[in-house]
């Protein structure tokens, strides 16, 4: 078990790396609307990808909280697109393969994901199926000793760079949730095609793509977690996805507060700093209080995850409250910047647009509330 000094040393190393290797280039990557491939290998070489993957697969076997620091610090520095890319790779795709994969699947993908040689994506959302996963139409039909996959996915993070996709398919369209199966799909296979890099409101450097599957043939050994067990496996893995989004949201909130606190102390209006007005002081104090309360609950959820006890309800509460708060912090902090907050040269403007997606992906705020309501009241 790592002690606090080791955890903080890792955090310091992450911050220094982000300041040295990411910060000078991030604005340009946002304009380019994609991260260079070498960003991934750089992160891998420095030990910042898939940190909690066991040592036999190339990782450090560290606790989840150490892996989460990478996303937390990237979010704190205002690198929302990068944080999104990393969280999908390290905190969604890698755990799916680690927890559900065969030994061959783990050996094939995890060491290369740790180094950044292979980039992971998860293929769930379709043009007609977002939160309603049972409405998906991508099919995997048995053909001899394998399967043939046909279908389309959209809004896929890491879609332009990905080498492996944890792909949700229907293997039995008549079996409802029991007819869904996950596969690990190698993107070098014939029949796979990437669509355009989608233009988004925020997270501009985070490549987000349409993916197409036309008679993509995979072996039965690429089934991830058992045929027909895809929906149950997704439900089991979603709490970590929602927790890492909550951790990123808290990091983003703290970063916005830090940048705004600095700005209002430097900015002068009516002969005094903006920080001397009671409105400014009370607004920032109120936001700080809300962030700290949410941070404490997220820390509790992190402990529960490390103990194997994080429930879907608590993960949903964490995701809902922190991402909603992120939107509030972004809005109120931008207001304190005045007209300058609307200018792209000030990072708070990017913080504002980057915050909006947090209430949508990983399960919308409305879905989070429904999960909590069902626990309280039943299905109704």
C-alpha positions as CSV (number, residue, x, y, z in Angstrom):
1,X,0.0,0.0,0.0
2,X,1.4,3.4,-1.0
3,X,1.8,6.0,1.7
4,X,0.7,9.6,1.3
5,X,4.2,10.9,0.5
6,X,4.5,8.4,-2.4
7,X,1.1,9.5,-3.8
8,X,2.1,13.2,-3.6
9,X,5.4,12.5,-5.3
10,X,3.6,10.9,-8.2
11,X,1.2,13.8,-8.3
12,X,4.2,16.2,-8.4
13,X,5.7,14.2,-11.3
14,X,2.5,14.3,-13.2
15,X,2.2,18.1,-12.8
16,X,5.7,18.7,-13.9
17,X,5.3,16.6,-16.9
18,X,2.1,18.3,-17.9
19,X,3.6,21.8,-17.4
20,X,6.7,20.8,-19.4
21,X,5.4,18.6,-22.2
22,X,1.7,19.5,-22.6
23,X,1.1,23.1,-21.6
24,X,3.3,24.7,-24.3
25,X,1.5,22.9,-27.1
26,X,-2.1,22.4,-25.9
27,X,-3.5,25.5,-27.5
28,X,-2.2,24.5,-30.9
29,X,-3.5,21.0,-30.5
30,X,-6.9,22.5,-29.7
31,X,-6.7,24.4,-33.0
32,X,-5.6,21.2,-34.8
33,X,-8.5,19.4,-33.2
34,X,-6.4,16.3,-32.5
35,X,-3.5,15.2,-30.3
36,X,-0.3,14.1,-32.0
37,X,0.2,10.3,-31.7
38,X,3.5,10.9,-29.9
39,X,1.6,12.4,-26.9
40,X,0.5,8.8,-26.1
41,X,4.0,7.3,-26.3
42,X,5.3,10.2,-24.2
43,X,2.7,9.5,-21.5
44,X,3.5,5.8,-21.7
45,X,7.3,6.3,-21.4
46,X,6.8,8.3,-18.3
47,X,4.5,5.8,-16.6
48,X,1.3,7.8,-16.8
49,X,-0.9,5.3,-18.7
50,X,-2.8,2.4,-17.1
51,X,-1.0,2.9,-13.9
52,X,-3.0,0.3,-12.0
53,X,-2.5,-2.5,-14.5
54,X,-0.7,-5.4,-12.8
55,X,3.0,-5.8,-13.3
56,X,2.7,-9.0,-15.3
57,X,1.0,-6.9,-18.0
58,X,3.5,-4.1,-17.9
59,X,1.9,-1.8,-15.4
60,X,2.8,-0.8,-11.9
61,X,0.0,-2.6,-10.1
62,X,-0.7,0.6,-8.2
63,X,-4.0,1.4,-6.6
64,X,-6.7,3.1,-8.7
65,X,-6.3,6.4,-6.9
66,X,-2.8,6.7,-8.4
67,X,-4.1,6.2,-11.9
68,X,-6.9,8.7,-11.2
69,X,-4.3,11.4,-10.4
70,X,-3.3,11.7,-14.1
71,X,-6.9,12.5,-15.1
72,X,-7.3,14.8,-12.0
73,X,-4.2,16.8,-12.7
74,X,-4.9,17.1,-16.5
75,X,-8.4,18.4,-15.6
76,X,-7.0,20.8,-13.0
77,X,-4.7,22.4,-15.6
78,X,-7.6,22.9,-18.0
79,X,-6.7,20.1,-20.4
80,X,-10.2,18.6,-20.6
81,X,-9.7,17.0,-24.0
82,X,-6.6,15.2,-22.9
83,X,-8.2,14.1,-19.6
84,X,-11.1,12.6,-21.6
85,X,-8.7,10.7,-23.9
86,X,-6.7,9.3,-21.0
87,X,-9.7,8.3,-18.9
88,X,-11.2,6.3,-21.8
89,X,-7.9,4.6,-22.5
90,X,-6.6,3.9,-18.9
91,X,-9.8,3.9,-16.8
92,X,-12.4,2.4,-19.1
93,X,-10.8,0.2,-21.9
94,X,-7.9,-1.2,-19.8
95,X,-10.1,-2.3,-16.9
96,X,-12.6,-4.0,-19.3
97,X,-9.8,-6.0,-20.8
98,X,-8.1,-6.7,-17.4
99,X,-11.3,-7.8,-15.6
100,X,-13.1,-9.6,-18.5
101,X,-10.4,-10.7,-20.9
102,X,-8.7,-14.0,-21.5
103,X,-5.1,-14.3,-20.7
104,X,-4.4,-14.0,-24.4
105,X,-6.4,-10.8,-24.7
106,X,-4.6,-9.3,-21.7
107,X,-1.2,-10.2,-23.0
108,X,-2.0,-8.9,-26.5
109,X,-3.3,-5.5,-25.5
110,X,-2.4,-4.4,-21.9
111,X,1.4,-4.1,-22.2
112,X,1.0,-2.1,-25.4
113,X,-1.6,0.1,-23.8
114,X,0.7,0.8,-20.8
115,X,3.4,2.1,-23.2
116,X,1.0,4.0,-25.4
117,X,1.9,1.9,-28.4
118,X,-1.8,0.8,-28.6
119,X,-4.6,3.2,-27.9
120,X,-8.0,2.0,-26.6
121,X,-11.5,3.1,-27.4
122,X,-14.9,1.8,-26.3
123,X,-17.7,1.5,-28.9
124,X,-21.1,1.7,-27.3
125,X,-22.9,4.8,-28.7
126,X,-24.7,4.6,-32.1
127,X,-26.6,7.2,-34.1
128,X,-29.8,5.9,-32.7
129,X,-28.7,4.5,-29.3
130,X,-26.9,6.5,-26.6
131,X,-28.1,6.0,-23.1
132,X,-30.5,3.3,-24.3
133,X,-27.9,0.6,-25.0
134,X,-30.5,-2.0,-25.7
135,X,-31.5,-0.1,-28.8
136,X,-28.1,-0.7,-30.5
137,X,-28.1,-2.2,-34.0
138,X,-24.5,-3.2,-34.5
139,X,-24.7,-7.0,-35.1
140,X,-22.1,-9.8,-34.6
141,X,-23.4,-12.9,-36.4
142,X,-21.9,-16.3,-36.0
143,X,-20.1,-17.5,-39.1
144,X,-18.2,-20.8,-38.8
145,X,-15.9,-20.6,-35.8
146,X,-16.0,-16.8,-35.7
147,X,-18.3,-13.8,-36.0
148,X,-19.0,-11.2,-38.7
149,X,-19.6,-7.7,-37.4
150,X,-21.7,-5.0,-39.2
151,X,-22.7,-1.7,-37.9
152,X,-21.8,1.9,-37.0
153,X,-20.7,3.7,-33.8
154,X,-20.5,7.4,-33.2
155,X,-19.1,9.9,-30.7
156,X,-16.2,7.5,-30.0
157,X,-13.4,9.1,-28.0
158,X,-9.9,8.1,-29.3
159,X,-11.6,7.1,-32.6
160,X,-9.0,8.5,-34.9
161,X,-6.0,6.9,-33.1
162,X,-7.5,3.7,-31.5
163,X,-5.8,0.4,-32.1
164,X,-8.3,-1.7,-30.1
165,X,-12.0,-1.2,-29.5
166,X,-14.1,-2.8,-26.8
167,X,-17.1,-3.1,-29.0
168,X,-20.7,-3.6,-27.9
169,X,-22.7,-5.7,-30.3
170,X,-26.0,-7.6,-30.6
171,X,-25.4,-11.3,-31.0
172,X,-29.1,-12.2,-30.4
173,X,-31.4,-9.3,-31.3
174,X,-34.4,-11.2,-29.8
175,X,-32.9,-11.7,-26.4
176,X,-33.0,-8.2,-25.0
177,X,-30.2,-7.3,-22.6
178,X,-29.0,-11.0,-22.7
179,X,-28.4,-10.7,-26.5
180,X,-25.5,-8.2,-26.1
181,X,-21.8,-9.3,-26.4
182,X,-18.6,-7.4,-26.1
183,X,-15.6,-8.0,-28.4
184,X,-12.0,-6.7,-28.5
185,X,-11.7,-5.6,-32.1
186,X,-8.3,-4.9,-33.7
187,X,-8.7,-1.8,-35.9
188,X,-6.2,-3.2,-38.5
189,X,-8.8,-5.8,-39.5
190,X,-10.3,-5.6,-43.0
191,X,-13.8,-4.0,-43.1
192,X,-13.1,-1.5,-40.3
193,X,-13.1,2.2,-41.3
194,X,-12.9,5.4,-39.4
195,X,-15.2,8.2,-40.3
196,X,-14.5,11.9,-39.9
197,X,-13.1,13.5,-36.8
198,X,-16.2,15.1,-35.4
199,X,-16.2,18.9,-34.7
200,X,-17.3,19.5,-31.2
201,X,-18.3,22.5,-29.0
202,X,-15.4,21.7,-26.7
203,X,-12.7,19.1,-26.0
204,X,-11.4,20.1,-29.5
205,X,-8.1,18.1,-29.3
206,X,-9.9,15.0,-28.1
207,X,-10.5,13.0,-31.3
208,X,-14.1,11.9,-31.5
209,X,-15.2,9.8,-34.4
210,X,-17.7,7.8,-36.3
211,X,-16.6,4.2,-36.7
212,X,-17.8,1.7,-39.4
213,X,-17.8,-2.1,-39.4
214,X,-18.5,-3.8,-42.7
215,X,-18.2,-7.6,-42.6
216,X,-15.4,-7.4,-40.0
217,X,-14.5,-10.9,-39.2
218,X,-13.3,-11.7,-35.6
219,X,-12.6,-15.0,-33.9
220,X,-14.7,-16.3,-31.0
221,X,-11.5,-15.8,-28.9
222,X,-12.2,-12.0,-29.2
223,X,-15.4,-12.2,-27.2
224,X,-14.8,-10.2,-24.0
225,X,-16.5,-11.5,-20.9
226,X,-18.7,-14.2,-22.4
227,X,-21.3,-14.3,-25.2
228,X,-24.6,-12.7,-24.2
229,X,-23.1,-11.2,-21.1
230,X,-22.2,-7.8,-22.6
231,X,-25.0,-5.8,-20.9
232,X,-24.2,-7.2,-17.4
233,X,-20.5,-6.6,-17.9
234,X,-21.2,-3.0,-19.0
235,X,-23.2,-2.4,-15.9
236,X,-20.5,-3.9,-13.7
237,X,-17.8,-1.6,-15.2
238,X,-19.8,1.6,-15.4
239,X,-19.2,2.7,-11.8
240,X,-15.5,3.2,-12.4
241,X,-16.2,5.2,-15.5
242,X,-18.5,7.4,-13.6
243,X,-16.1,7.8,-10.7
244,X,-13.2,8.9,-13.0
245,X,-15.5,11.5,-14.6
246,X,-16.3,12.7,-11.1
247,X,-12.6,12.9,-10.2
248,X,-12.0,14.8,-13.4
249,X,-14.8,17.2,-12.6
250,X,-13.4,18.0,-9.1
251,X,-10.0,18.6,-10.6
252,X,-11.5,20.9,-13.2
253,X,-13.4,22.8,-10.5
254,X,-10.3,23.3,-8.4
255,X,-8.3,24.5,-11.4
256,X,-11.0,27.0,-12.4
257,X,-11.1,28.3,-8.8
258,X,-7.3,28.7,-8.6
259,X,-7.2,30.6,-11.9
260,X,-10.1,32.8,-11.0
261,X,-8.8,33.5,-7.5
262,X,-5.5,34.7,-9.0
263,X,-7.3,36.8,-11.7
264,X,-9.7,38.7,-9.3
265,X,-6.8,39.6,-7.0
266,X,-4.9,41.2,-10.0
267,X,-7.8,42.8,-11.8
268,X,-8.7,46.3,-10.8
269,X,-12.1,48.0,-11.0
270,X,-13.4,51.2,-9.3
271,X,-10.0,51.7,-7.7
272,X,-9.7,48.3,-6.0
273,X,-9.1,44.7,-6.9
274,X,-12.2,42.7,-7.9
275,X,-11.4,40.4,-5.0
276,X,-12.3,43.1,-2.6
277,X,-15.9,43.2,-3.6
278,X,-18.2,41.2,-1.3
279,X,-20.0,39.7,-4.3
280,X,-16.7,38.2,-5.6
281,X,-15.6,37.0,-2.1
282,X,-19.0,35.3,-1.4
283,X,-19.3,33.7,-4.8
284,X,-15.8,32.2,-4.6
285,X,-16.3,31.1,-1.0
286,X,-19.6,29.4,-1.9
287,X,-18.0,27.6,-4.8
288,X,-15.1,26.5,-2.7
289,X,-17.5,25.1,-0.1
290,X,-19.4,23.1,-2.7
291,X,-16.2,21.8,-4.2
292,X,-14.8,20.6,-0.9
293,X,-18.0,18.8,0.1
294,X,-18.1,17.0,-3.3
295,X,-14.4,16.2,-3.1
296,X,-15.0,14.5,0.2
297,X,-17.7,12.3,-1.2
298,X,-15.6,11.4,-4.3
299,X,-12.7,10.5,-1.9
300,X,-15.2,8.2,-0.1
301,X,-16.2,6.6,-3.4
302,X,-12.6,6.1,-4.3
303,X,-12.0,4.3,-1.1
304,X,-15.1,2.2,-1.8
305,X,-13.8,1.4,-5.3
306,X,-10.4,0.3,-4.0
307,X,-12.3,-2.0,-1.5
308,X,-14.5,-3.4,-4.2
309,X,-17.5,-1.8,-2.6
310,X,-18.5,1.1,-4.9
311,X,-22.2,0.8,-5.8
312,X,-23.8,2.0,-9.0
313,X,-25.9,4.4,-6.9
314,X,-22.9,6.1,-5.2
315,X,-21.0,6.3,-8.5
316,X,-24.1,7.9,-10.1
317,X,-24.5,10.4,-7.2
318,X,-20.8,11.3,-7.5
319,X,-21.0,11.7,-11.3
320,X,-24.2,13.7,-11.1
321,X,-23.3,16.2,-8.4
322,X,-19.7,16.9,-9.5
323,X,-20.4,17.4,-13.2
324,X,-23.4,19.6,-12.4
325,X,-21.2,21.6,-10.1
326,X,-18.5,21.8,-12.8
327,X,-21.0,23.6,-15.0
328,X,-21.8,26.1,-12.2
329,X,-18.2,26.8,-11.3
330,X,-17.3,27.3,-15.0
331,X,-20.2,29.8,-15.4
332,X,-19.7,31.8,-12.3
333,X,-15.9,31.9,-12.6
334,X,-16.2,33.1,-16.2
335,X,-18.5,35.8,-15.0
336,X,-15.9,37.1,-12.6
337,X,-13.5,37.5,-15.6
338,X,-16.0,39.8,-17.2
339,X,-15.5,40.4,-21.0
340,X,-12.0,38.8,-20.8
341,X,-13.6,35.5,-19.8
342,X,-15.2,35.3,-23.2
343,X,-11.9,35.7,-25.0
344,X,-10.1,32.5,-26.0
345,X,-6.8,33.8,-24.8
346,X,-8.1,33.2,-21.2
347,X,-8.3,29.5,-20.3
348,X,-11.6,30.0,-18.5
349,X,-13.3,30.2,-21.8
350,X,-12.1,26.7,-22.7
351,X,-13.0,25.5,-19.2
352,X,-16.6,26.7,-19.9
353,X,-17.2,24.9,-23.1
354,X,-15.3,21.8,-22.0
355,X,-17.5,21.5,-18.9
356,X,-20.7,21.0,-20.8
357,X,-20.1,17.5,-22.1
358,X,-19.5,16.2,-18.6
359,X,-23.2,16.1,-17.9
360,X,-23.8,14.0,-21.0
361,X,-21.2,11.3,-21.6
362,X,-20.8,8.4,-19.2
363,X,-24.5,8.6,-18.6
364,X,-26.5,11.8,-18.7
365,X,-27.5,13.6,-15.5
366,X,-31.0,12.5,-16.1
367,X,-29.9,8.8,-16.2
368,X,-27.9,9.3,-13.0
369,X,-31.0,10.6,-11.3
370,X,-33.1,7.7,-12.6
371,X,-30.6,5.2,-11.1
372,X,-30.8,6.9,-7.7
373,X,-34.5,7.2,-7.9
374,X,-34.9,3.5,-8.7
375,X,-32.9,2.7,-5.7
376,X,-35.1,4.9,-3.5
377,X,-38.5,4.3,-5.0
378,X,-38.3,1.3,-7.3
379,X,-39.0,1.4,-11.0
380,X,-42.3,3.3,-10.6
